[in-house]
Amino acid sequence: MRTIDWWDGAVRIIDQTRLPQAEIFIDVRDVDELVVHIQSLAVRGAMALGVAGALGMALAATTAARAGDDVDRALDVAAEKLSNARPTAVNLGYGVRAVQRARAEGADVAGVLAAALAIRDEDILANRAIGEAGAAFLHGARRILTHCNAGALAGVEEGTALGVIGHLHRESPLTVVYVCETRPLLQGSRLTAWELSRAGIPHRVIVDSAAAGLILSGEVEAVVVGADRIAANGDVANKVGTVSHALAAHHAGIPFLVAAPESTIDDLTPTGADIPIELRHEDEVLDVLGQRVASPDSRALNPAFDITPAGLVTAIVTQRRLLRDPARNPPRPIANTDAR
Ligand code: MRU
């Protein structure tokens, strides 16, 4: 199963808002519709967003060419809409820019599509390498905690954090993966637990607030998460709640591993404080399963991501390198993409 792909002239996505109850694929044939699916989190997760950005550009080009419209104008409009669909994951703009670059270098419409498919294929290869390298780093750990969903659903075929977990499990069966449910939208219990069930990996879903206590009790041997953006100084933006696990892991002296492709490293963003944090609708917090659970006049604050300072990160693993202690060894000076 691919989370996102190019299929018969359309962008095919699995609708992640319907999981785990229903496995429904949507063929998206229009950029505006794709933007709606990005914003509703039907397609989500940093790497999948990068591929959505690239394939969205291909959709704009092929649609314009078929209608006899100006392809460059269509690409400009699509780039603006797609890049601004969600602010935090740097991969979204990365996918868009890779296609823009190909066009600027003379690609015709078929070349634009090929550039977008190259971003898809880069993701598949990168995630395989990340899984392997991350598992080598955490070798021997059997009780792992993860947050949100950095699995196949956040990429194309394989995930980053769940890629590491999958490799560890294939080496020698894991005792347990603790899956933080990840309020408010439950990417942990809805998506990560679904992926682990399909892979036959033993896991327990926990409420987010149980994580620190479990970590400090000695029950967890390592924490592994993905990232939506890594600043030049090694600070990491990931799903809200991540920094609490990093603080607990630091206190307990266990590894806190960030698994992400090179395209997540944003050398143009100096520190975590410069990363835009998406603020989502208050109702995502105030309602549970469509039912208001707070008093009618209560307001909510709903940041979708938080920043883990580089000093709390044991290592960042990408498809190319393992950066131990990123606070002292920041990713900044290294050319950051395969497509550049
Ligand atoms: O709001 P989401 O579901 O798109 O957030 C996703 C995450 O925070 C993931 O942990 C992150 O993208 C890393 S996996 C590529």
Boltz pocket constraint, residues with backbone or C-beta under 6 A from the ligand:
constraints:
  - pocket:
      binder: B
      contacts: [[A, 41], [A, 44], [A, 45], [A, 46], [A, 47], [A, 48], [A, 89], [A, 147], [A, 148], [A, 149], [A, 150], [A, 151], [A, 154], [A, 155], [A, 160], [A, 187], [A, 225], [A, 226], [A, 227], [A, 228], [A, 238], [A, 239], [A, 240], [A, 259], [A, 304]]
      max_distance: 6.0
